[in-house]
Amino acid sequence: VTDWFEAGGTGQELTQMFGKASSWVPSNDSATPKGFKACGINFNPITAPELLKLKQPPQLWVWEGYIPEGRLVLLCGAPKAGKTTLAYHLIKAVVKGTPFLNSPTTKCPVLVLALEEHIRDVQDRIKRLGIGDADNLIFHSGFLKSQASEIEAIKKPVKEKNVKLIVIDTLARFWMVKDENSASDAGSNMEP
């Protein structure tokens, strides 16, 4: 609305446009389980027994017991606590399909968005870890923001290479959140 007023539009003109717009009526959403009536676009209540009867595919794991495939997992800690070091050792295990901290990993492609590291530092790190020859390890080093065009660009190698693990180091450099301690700011930036 602020764009409308900045472009010289008036409140009266805006009200007239709203009055001419056709009403939007939600349709039944595909997320509604078969046999259940939708109460709205994303609100489809079911009882606990009905919920437990829904068939789900088996959970696949990137790192068994810790990182399920297709889910959001955050590695949090104090600055300089070793989060990046831990993440790179996990990456090494995943690209090789070897256990990490005594739990199995699934060998799969990994995309690393190294947003705080210079590319030279990334090169040194993967050389030291012995994963410089891993063709299932994809990197981006440098500035990147969670804007629609950049998200679309990220999707391309994820789909083409069947990436199962994306490491964003750090999330604070990627998402566009004014206050990370605000649940509403953070939550709205984690929606798919």
PyMOL commands that set and color helices and strands:
alter all, ss='L'
color gray80, all
select helices_A, chain A and resi 2-6+11-20+48-53+83-96+119-129+148-161+171-174+183-189
alter helices_A, ss='H'
color red, helices_A
select strands_A, chain A and resi 61-63+67-68+110-114+137-141+165-169
alter strands_A, ss='S'
color yellow, strands_A
deselect
rebuild
show_as cartoon
